[in-house]
């Protein structure tokens, strides 16, 4: 039988082919796997970033939804607030508040500053759940029986409601709780020149009491908290020297007022509303705190809005160089707001956040000091002075909330000229002399002039010329 022919011996290298092929495939697989893994990692990173973005967006939407669910139709702060002060009794009178709402519908007025706690320390409503308020009887003379309903109506009208709360001028709290009052050096309760006690601005119970009132106002639907009398008493030196403040522990007055603003904002943060402060008009000019704890640079970077009360009648003879400030409403507001704006800008240049400046303007006649009757022209001059200073918001103060004679000063709700302007009224063309501005501003001016002079007198720096190839070769 013929044997099968013998196969030729297989070369050794050939026997290694399957192994090499397998290794090659494995290498390809490893390369592909690495690529897939890298792609997956990139995709995962993108997905993670997208997930994080969506989560943040959802959290923001949830926060907004929660805020809307809690606060409903709260009116947003207008870009330019143009407000009227409405005292507690006017707010409690349906006919009076109805007239003021009509004015807001027809004119540029878009906000009301409404008393929640008055200067005699009664609450303007009787529905308070604050134990301390009920203990001292602060709810027993409410000026309004329908304040929550009024706030709802203002929301429907689109009128921005601001809750004004008098803080440290609290006669009732001081009388009913002497432990919370400013003390006299003789051991009793200190009283001002009118015989009224004040609460101790250093006392945290006093702080918390007012913040609780603010919470109730915000729960009603108010859009902003405005602290008034957020200061120490303005009294003669003999009375000031008799004041004793338990718990002060060496803290300055201005630092204490600043700390109250900061603390109140922290406590009210969840409401996401502006927390603002009324101050004396002359604070825009004064270097220090004038003994009342209000110093511009220590307030403008913590309050959301600072409201200087720049009533011309409240400036003494010779202030800003005017022998009769009440007769110069445009000039007084113009120079005070100019220095306020400049001092605010200095703080901004230091990298600090700053609040808005919004002046209280005079819509009343200071009959106790002269025979000048303030009318629509006086009010329009103050409004124009505010605008000419680069500011855009203002509020009119009339203690009785009676503004009828000032209506002609107000522009239309559509921005049309006021009856006064249509009748030919023209604003003054006046610039505040730099020499009349605050010492703070004048020092800044002097420093800038000195720096400019130094630059002008300095010898020129030697010029440095980089030689070109042509220069090096003499070509």
C-alpha positions as CSV (number, residue, x, y, z in Angstrom):
1,X,0.0,0.0,0.0
2,X,1.3,3.3,-0.8
3,X,1.8,5.3,2.3
4,X,0.4,8.7,2.5
5,X,3.1,11.2,1.5
6,X,4.7,12.8,4.5
7,X,3.9,16.5,5.0
8,X,6.8,18.8,4.9
9,X,7.8,20.0,8.3
10,X,6.1,23.2,9.3
11,X,8.4,26.1,9.9
12,X,8.6,27.2,13.5
13,X,7.7,30.8,12.7
14,X,4.5,29.5,11.1
15,X,3.5,27.8,14.2
16,X,3.8,31.1,16.0
17,X,1.4,32.9,13.6
18,X,-1.8,32.0,15.5
19,X,-0.2,33.3,18.7
20,X,1.0,36.5,17.0
21,X,-2.4,37.0,15.4
22,X,-4.1,36.4,18.8
23,X,-1.8,38.9,20.4
24,X,-2.4,41.3,17.6
25,X,-6.1,41.0,18.1
26,X,-5.7,41.4,21.8
27,X,-3.7,44.5,21.2
28,X,-6.3,45.9,18.9
29,X,-8.9,45.0,21.4
30,X,-7.0,46.7,24.2
31,X,-6.5,49.8,22.0
32,X,-10.2,49.8,21.1
33,X,-11.1,49.2,24.7
34,X,-8.9,52.1,25.8
35,X,-10.5,54.3,23.2
36,X,-14.0,53.2,24.3
37,X,-13.1,53.8,27.9
38,X,-11.7,57.2,27.1
39,X,-14.8,58.1,25.1
40,X,-17.0,56.8,27.9
41,X,-15.0,58.9,30.4
42,X,-15.3,62.0,28.3
43,X,-19.0,61.3,27.8
44,X,-19.4,60.7,31.5
45,X,-17.7,64.0,32.3
46,X,-19.9,65.8,29.9
47,X,-22.9,64.0,31.3
48,X,-21.9,64.8,34.8
49,X,-21.5,68.5,34.0
50,X,-24.8,68.4,32.3
51,X,-26.4,66.6,35.2
52,X,-24.9,69.2,37.6
53,X,-26.1,72.1,35.4
54,X,-29.6,70.6,35.2
55,X,-29.6,70.0,38.9
56,X,-28.6,73.5,39.6
57,X,-31.2,74.8,37.2
58,X,-33.8,72.6,38.8
59,X,-32.8,73.8,42.3
60,X,-33.1,77.4,41.2
61,X,-36.5,76.7,39.7
62,X,-37.6,74.9,42.9
63,X,-36.4,77.8,45.0
64,X,-38.3,80.3,42.8
65,X,-41.4,78.1,43.0
66,X,-41.1,77.8,46.7
67,X,-40.7,81.5,47.0
68,X,-43.7,82.2,44.8
69,X,-45.7,79.6,46.7
70,X,-44.9,81.3,50.0
71,X,-45.1,84.9,49.0
72,X,-47.5,84.7,46.0
73,X,-48.0,88.0,44.3
74,X,-45.3,90.1,46.1
75,X,-44.6,93.2,44.0
76,X,-41.1,93.4,42.6
77,X,-39.1,96.6,43.4
78,X,-39.3,99.0,40.5
79,X,-36.1,100.2,38.8
80,X,-37.1,103.7,39.8
81,X,-39.1,103.9,43.0
82,X,-41.3,107.0,43.3
83,X,-43.1,106.8,46.6
84,X,-45.5,108.5,48.9
85,X,-45.4,108.1,52.7
86,X,-48.7,106.8,54.0
87,X,-49.2,107.0,57.8
88,X,-51.0,104.3,59.7
89,X,-54.2,106.3,59.9
90,X,-54.3,107.1,56.2
91,X,-53.7,103.4,55.5
92,X,-56.6,102.5,57.8
93,X,-59.0,104.9,56.1
94,X,-60.6,103.3,53.1
95,X,-61.5,106.7,51.6
96,X,-58.1,108.2,52.2
97,X,-56.1,105.2,50.9
98,X,-58.5,104.9,48.0
99,X,-57.6,108.5,47.0
100,X,-53.9,107.7,47.2
101,X,-54.3,104.6,45.1
102,X,-56.1,106.7,42.5
103,X,-53.1,109.1,42.5
104,X,-50.8,106.1,41.9
105,X,-52.9,104.9,39.0
106,X,-52.8,108.3,37.3
107,X,-49.3,109.5,38.1
108,X,-45.7,108.4,38.2
109,X,-46.2,107.3,41.9
110,X,-45.5,103.5,42.0
111,X,-44.8,102.8,45.7
112,X,-46.2,103.5,49.2
113,X,-44.2,103.6,52.4
114,X,-46.7,102.5,55.1
115,X,-46.3,102.6,58.9
116,X,-46.3,99.2,60.5
117,X,-44.9,100.4,63.9
118,X,-45.4,104.1,64.6
119,X,-43.1,106.6,66.4
120,X,-45.4,106.3,69.4
121,X,-44.6,102.5,69.1
122,X,-48.1,101.2,68.5
123,X,-48.5,98.5,65.9
124,X,-50.7,99.5,63.0
125,X,-52.5,96.2,63.1
126,X,-54.0,94.0,65.8
127,X,-53.3,90.5,64.5
128,X,-49.8,90.2,65.9
129,X,-48.7,86.9,67.3
130,X,-45.6,88.4,68.9
131,X,-45.7,87.6,72.6
132,X,-43.7,90.7,73.6
133,X,-46.0,93.0,71.6
134,X,-49.1,91.6,73.3
135,X,-47.4,91.7,76.7
136,X,-46.8,95.5,76.4
137,X,-50.1,96.2,74.6
138,X,-48.6,97.4,71.4
139,X,-51.5,95.9,69.4
140,X,-54.3,97.6,71.4
141,X,-54.6,100.8,69.2
142,X,-54.5,99.5,65.7
143,X,-54.8,102.2,63.0
144,X,-56.0,99.7,60.5
145,X,-58.3,96.8,60.8
146,X,-57.7,95.6,57.2
147,X,-53.9,96.0,56.6
148,X,-53.5,92.5,55.1
149,X,-56.4,93.2,52.7
150,X,-54.8,96.5,51.8
151,X,-51.5,94.9,51.0
152,X,-53.4,92.4,48.7
153,X,-55.1,95.4,47.0
154,X,-51.8,97.1,46.4
155,X,-50.4,93.9,44.9
156,X,-53.3,93.8,42.5
157,X,-52.7,97.5,41.6
158,X,-49.0,96.8,41.1
159,X,-48.1,99.4,43.8
160,X,-44.9,98.5,45.6
161,X,-45.6,98.3,49.4
162,X,-42.8,99.2,51.8
163,X,-43.2,98.5,55.6
164,X,-41.8,101.4,57.7
165,X,-40.9,100.3,61.2
166,X,-39.7,102.7,63.9
167,X,-37.0,100.9,65.8
168,X,-35.3,102.5,68.8
169,X,-37.7,105.4,69.5
170,X,-40.1,103.0,71.3
171,X,-41.7,104.7,74.2
172,X,-44.1,101.9,75.1
173,X,-41.5,99.1,75.1
174,X,-39.2,101.3,77.2
175,X,-41.9,102.0,79.7
176,X,-43.3,98.5,80.0
177,X,-39.9,96.8,80.0
178,X,-37.5,99.1,81.8
179,X,-34.8,96.5,81.4
180,X,-34.8,97.2,77.7
181,X,-34.6,101.0,78.0
182,X,-31.6,103.4,77.9
183,X,-30.7,104.0,81.5
184,X,-29.9,107.3,83.3
185,X,-26.7,107.8,85.2
186,X,-28.7,108.2,88.3
187,X,-30.1,104.7,87.9
188,X,-33.6,105.4,86.5
189,X,-34.9,105.4,82.9
190,X,-33.3,108.1,80.7
191,X,-35.7,110.4,78.8
192,X,-35.2,112.8,76.0
193,X,-36.0,116.6,76.0
194,X,-39.7,115.8,75.4
195,X,-39.8,113.4,78.3
196,X,-39.9,110.3,76.2
197,X,-37.8,107.2,76.9
198,X,-36.0,105.2,74.2
199,X,-35.1,101.6,74.1
200,X,-31.4,100.6,74.3
201,X,-30.0,100.2,70.8
202,X,-27.4,97.7,72.1
203,X,-30.1,95.2,73.4
204,X,-30.6,92.1,71.3
205,X,-34.1,91.6,72.6
206,X,-35.0,95.0,71.1
207,X,-33.4,93.9,67.8
208,X,-35.3,90.6,67.7
209,X,-38.6,92.3,68.6
210,X,-38.4,94.6,65.6
211,X,-37.3,91.8,63.3
212,X,-40.3,89.8,64.4
213,X,-42.5,92.7,63.4
214,X,-40.8,92.8,60.1
215,X,-41.5,89.1,59.6
216,X,-45.2,89.7,60.2
217,X,-45.2,92.6,57.7
218,X,-43.5,90.4,55.1
219,X,-45.9,87.6,55.7
220,X,-48.7,90.0,54.9
221,X,-47.1,90.6,51.5
222,X,-45.0,93.7,52.0
223,X,-42.1,93.8,49.6
224,X,-39.5,95.7,51.6
225,X,-38.5,96.5,55.2
226,X,-37.6,100.1,56.0
227,X,-36.0,100.8,59.4
228,X,-36.7,104.3,60.7
229,X,-35.2,105.8,63.9
230,X,-32.4,103.4,63.4
231,X,-30.2,105.6,65.5
232,X,-29.4,106.9,69.0
233,X,-31.3,109.9,70.4
234,X,-30.4,113.3,68.9
235,X,-30.2,115.4,72.1
236,X,-28.2,118.2,73.7
237,X,-24.9,117.4,75.3
238,X,-26.1,117.3,78.9
239,X,-28.7,114.7,78.0
240,X,-26.3,112.7,75.9
241,X,-23.8,112.5,78.8
242,X,-26.5,111.2,81.1
243,X,-27.2,108.1,78.9
244,X,-26.1,104.7,80.0
245,X,-26.2,101.7,77.6
246,X,-26.1,98.3,79.4
247,X,-24.4,95.7,77.2
248,X,-22.5,98.2,75.1
249,X,-19.2,96.7,76.1
250,X,-17.2,99.4,74.4
251,X,-18.8,99.1,71.0
252,X,-19.1,102.4,69.2
253,X,-22.6,103.8,68.3
254,X,-21.9,103.6,64.5
255,X,-20.6,100.1,64.7
256,X,-23.7,99.1,66.7
257,X,-26.1,100.6,64.2
258,X,-24.2,98.9,61.4
259,X,-24.3,95.6,63.2
260,X,-28.1,95.9,63.6
261,X,-28.6,96.3,59.9
262,X,-26.3,93.3,59.2
263,X,-28.1,91.2,61.8
264,X,-31.6,92.1,60.5
265,X,-30.6,91.2,56.9
266,X,-29.3,87.9,58.1
267,X,-32.5,87.1,60.0
268,X,-34.7,88.2,57.1
269,X,-32.6,86.6,54.3
270,X,-35.2,83.9,53.5
271,X,-37.7,86.5,52.4
272,X,-35.3,87.8,49.7
273,X,-36.4,91.4,50.1
274,X,-34.5,94.7,50.5
275,X,-33.8,95.8,54.0
276,X,-33.3,99.6,54.1
277,X,-32.5,102.4,56.5
278,X,-33.7,106.0,57.0
279,X,-31.0,108.4,58.1
280,X,-30.6,112.1,58.9
281,X,-30.0,114.2,55.8
282,X,-26.9,115.8,57.2
283,X,-25.2,112.4,57.4
284,X,-24.3,112.8,53.8
285,X,-22.2,115.8,54.7
286,X,-20.8,114.9,58.2
287,X,-17.5,113.2,58.6
288,X,-18.4,111.3,61.8
289,X,-21.6,109.9,63.2
290,X,-22.8,113.2,64.8
291,X,-23.5,111.3,68.1
292,X,-26.4,109.3,66.7
293,X,-24.6,106.3,65.3
294,X,-25.2,107.1,61.6
295,X,-22.0,107.3,59.5
296,X,-22.3,107.1,55.7
297,X,-19.5,104.7,54.9
298,X,-20.7,102.3,57.6
299,X,-24.2,102.1,56.3
300,X,-24.0,102.3,52.5
301,X,-22.3,99.0,52.1
302,X,-24.7,97.0,54.3
303,X,-28.2,98.5,53.8
304,X,-29.8,97.7,50.5
305,X,-31.1,101.2,50.3
306,X,-30.1,104.3,52.3
307,X,-32.7,107.0,52.6
308,X,-31.3,110.4,53.7
309,X,-34.1,112.8,54.9
310,X,-32.9,115.8,53.0
311,X,-35.7,118.2,53.9
312,X,-34.5,121.7,53.3
313,X,-36.2,123.0,56.4
314,X,-34.0,120.7,58.5
315,X,-30.7,122.4,57.6
316,X,-29.6,125.2,59.9
317,X,-28.7,128.7,58.7
318,X,-25.5,128.8,56.8
319,X,-25.4,125.1,55.9
320,X,-24.0,124.5,52.5
321,X,-23.5,128.3,52.4
322,X,-27.2,129.2,52.3
323,X,-28.5,131.8,54.7
324,X,-32.0,130.3,54.3
325,X,-31.9,126.6,53.3
326,X,-35.7,126.2,53.3
327,X,-35.9,128.7,50.5
328,X,-33.5,126.7,48.4
329,X,-35.0,123.3,47.9
330,X,-33.3,122.5,44.6
331,X,-29.8,123.5,45.8
332,X,-30.1,121.7,49.2
333,X,-31.1,118.4,47.7
334,X,-28.7,118.8,44.8
335,X,-25.6,119.3,46.9
336,X,-26.5,116.7,49.5
337,X,-27.3,114.0,46.9
338,X,-24.1,115.0,45.0
339,X,-21.9,114.3,48.0
340,X,-23.9,111.1,48.8
341,X,-23.4,109.8,45.3
342,X,-19.7,110.6,45.4
343,X,-19.1,109.1,48.9
344,X,-20.9,106.0,47.7
345,X,-18.7,105.7,44.7
346,X,-15.6,105.9,46.9
347,X,-16.9,102.9,48.8
348,X,-17.6,101.1,45.5
349,X,-14.1,101.7,44.3
350,X,-12.8,99.9,47.4
351,X,-14.4,96.8,46.0
352,X,-17.4,96.8,48.4
353,X,-21.0,96.3,47.5
354,X,-23.1,99.5,47.9
355,X,-26.8,100.1,48.4
356,X,-29.0,102.5,46.4
357,X,-29.4,106.1,47.6
358,X,-33.0,107.3,47.7
359,X,-33.8,110.6,49.4
360,X,-36.8,111.6,51.4
361,X,-38.1,114.9,50.0
362,X,-40.1,117.6,51.7
363,X,-43.8,117.8,50.8
364,X,-44.8,120.0,53.8
365,X,-44.5,123.6,54.9
366,X,-42.2,124.2,57.9
367,X,-44.6,126.8,59.4
368,X,-42.6,126.8,62.7
369,X,-39.6,128.5,61.1
370,X,-40.8,130.8,58.2
371,X,-43.7,131.8,56.1
372,X,-42.7,129.8,53.0
373,X,-45.6,127.6,51.9
374,X,-44.3,124.6,50.0
375,X,-46.2,123.8,46.9
376,X,-45.8,121.8,43.7
377,X,-42.8,123.9,42.4
378,X,-40.8,123.2,45.5
379,X,-41.5,119.4,45.3
380,X,-40.6,119.3,41.5
381,X,-37.4,121.1,42.2
382,X,-36.3,118.5,44.7
383,X,-37.3,115.7,42.4
384,X,-35.3,117.3,39.6
385,X,-32.3,117.8,41.9
386,X,-32.4,114.1,42.7
387,X,-32.3,113.2,39.0
388,X,-29.6,115.8,38.3
389,X,-27.4,114.1,40.9
390,X,-27.5,110.8,39.0
391,X,-30.1,109.1,41.2
392,X,-33.4,107.7,40.1
393,X,-35.6,107.0,43.2
394,X,-37.3,109.2,45.8
395,X,-40.1,109.3,48.4
396,X,-42.2,112.3,49.4
397,X,-42.8,112.9,53.1
398,X,-46.0,114.6,54.4
399,X,-46.7,113.7,58.0
400,X,-50.4,113.8,57.5
401,X,-50.1,112.0,54.1
402,X,-51.9,114.9,52.5
403,X,-50.5,115.5,49.0
404,X,-53.3,117.3,47.1
405,X,-51.4,120.6,46.6
406,X,-48.4,118.7,45.3
407,X,-50.2,116.7,42.6
408,X,-49.3,119.1,39.9
409,X,-45.6,118.3,40.4
410,X,-46.2,114.6,39.5
411,X,-45.7,113.3,36.0
412,X,-48.2,111.0,34.4
413,X,-48.2,107.2,34.8
414,X,-47.2,107.1,31.1
415,X,-44.2,109.4,31.7
416,X,-45.8,112.5,30.3
417,X,-44.9,115.9,31.7
418,X,-46.5,117.1,34.9
419,X,-49.1,119.8,34.8
420,X,-46.4,122.1,36.4
421,X,-44.0,121.3,33.5
422,X,-46.6,121.7,30.9
423,X,-47.4,125.1,32.4
424,X,-43.8,126.3,31.7
425,X,-41.9,125.4,34.8
426,X,-38.2,125.0,34.2
427,X,-35.6,123.4,36.4
428,X,-32.7,125.4,37.8
429,X,-29.3,125.3,36.1
430,X,-27.1,125.1,39.1
431,X,-24.0,123.1,39.9
432,X,-22.8,122.5,43.5
433,X,-19.5,124.2,44.1
434,X,-16.9,121.7,45.2
435,X,-16.1,123.8,48.2
436,X,-19.5,123.2,49.6
437,X,-19.4,119.4,49.5
438,X,-18.6,117.1,52.5
439,X,-15.1,117.3,54.0
440,X,-14.8,113.6,52.9
441,X,-15.2,114.7,49.3
442,X,-13.0,117.7,49.6
443,X,-10.2,115.6,51.1
444,X,-10.5,113.3,48.2
445,X,-10.4,116.2,45.8
446,X,-7.3,117.5,47.5
447,X,-5.5,114.2,47.3
448,X,-6.3,113.9,43.6
449,X,-5.0,117.4,43.0
450,X,-1.8,116.6,44.9
451,X,-1.3,113.4,42.9
452,X,-1.9,115.3,39.7
453,X,0.6,118.0,40.7
454,X,3.2,115.4,41.6
455,X,2.8,113.8,38.2
456,X,3.1,117.2,36.5
457,X,6.2,118.3,38.4
458,X,8.1,115.0,38.2
459,X,11.0,115.0,35.8
460,X,10.3,113.0,32.7
461,X,11.6,109.4,32.8
462,X,14.7,108.8,30.5
463,X,13.6,107.4,27.2
464,X,14.8,103.9,26.4
465,X,15.3,103.1,22.7
466,X,15.8,99.6,21.6
467,X,18.4,99.6,18.9
468,X,17.3,98.2,15.5
469,X,19.6,96.2,13.2
470,X,20.1,99.3,11.1
471,X,21.2,101.2,14.2
472,X,23.7,98.5,15.1
473,X,25.3,98.5,11.7
474,X,25.1,102.2,11.2
475,X,22.9,101.8,8.2
